[in-house]
Amino acid sequence: MNTPIKVFFSCLMLFVISCSESNKEMLPIMGRQTFKEVDGKVDTIFHTIPNFQLVDQDSAIITEEVVEGKIYVADFFFGTCPTICPIMKQQMLRVYERFKDQPNFVILSHTIDPDHDTVAYLNEYAKRLGVEDNKVWHFLTGNKEHIYDLGSPEGYMVPVGEDEDAPGGYIHSGAFILLDKDRRVRGFYDGTKAEEVDKLMQDIPKLFAAYGEE
Amino acid sequence: MVKSKMNTYPFLKGFCLLFGLVLLAACQSGTDKTSSTSTSSIQDRLDNKEIKYFSNGKRLYTQYCANCHMEDGEGLGKLIPPLNKADYLLKDVVGAAKIIAHGQQGEIMVNNIQYNQPMPGYSNLNANQIAELLTYISNAWDNAYGPVEVNDVKKALNK
């Protein structure tokens, strides 16, 4: 092969590599699938997050309606957590800063210690974190059983619970969970690792693109 | 031979490479890096033994402190105070030994911002490890306190 052609092809390769990570890539749909067969036609039923009713840092009642038609990121934490929560919140702040002006985007942070993390506490917590209002990022408290059920395999599929031996008295996953407009799980990311959160921030636009939104 | 031929197209090659790299950078969306530790002048204020303390302290910091005070020592909003350039720490570095060992509750003022988040104590750390930690946090990032003596830490812990 003569050299100009060689150079041309290596340039082409670089272009291809540089734009191969296009936003058109489909994210997987996670969780257990069930199938329903009607008249020989098989419908796939995907795992979805059940309905919920909680209260946010501004005393607003937050139900599944708040994420209707929205792409959202969920996580579980508690205010007095001495281990992974602060770093999770630092990382979630990056997500918040990046997407807070994006229409149809929401963040739901669930406390797993609602007895301590009251509305008033979460209000101060959010403000101290630098989240001034509840337009995008809701810090949720409510019935403990209900919150734990939401974390269960029936819900966000992450470990949450009380554990006397754990630092701070609770165990919980450091996962950030990405949900689509149908409340289907589209990704898990370790919220304590900047590079995984980078990945989440690349996946969110992909998911928006799949809905034809920029 | 191929090599010498390639050299006749240095401009084209260079241009394409550059252009490709620019595209590559453009297509990879925002990954912000946290600032790295400046250790340039550490040798000036710490001797060999103290630099060992500093290095061990860094490991302990990652294990015990960085989750809250963050890798870059900047803390978290107004929830968790910074250690970098923190007046509260730097005015009494050795005294901070007690906070590491026993934790702290209640309001404190750091660089004119009021914080009120409880910090757990780490009673499993010995005076040596605490001295290592203090050597690290008081000399990492923009902090330039100098050496921390184990004996001073022991005294502070027994106060």
Interface residues (C-beta under 8 A of the other chain):
Chain A: N2 T3 P4 K6 V7 F8 S10 C11 L14 F15 I17 S18 C19 E21 T80 P82 T83 I84 P86 I87 K89 Q90 L93 R94 R98 Y125 K127 R128 L129 G130 P167 G168 T192 A194 E195 D198 M201 Q202 P205
Chain B: V2 K5 M6 T8 Y9 L12 K13 C16 L17 F19 G20 L21 L23 L24 A26 C27 Q28 S29 G30 T31 D32 T34 A66 N67 C68 M70 L76 G77 K78 L79 I80 Q117 P118 M119 P120
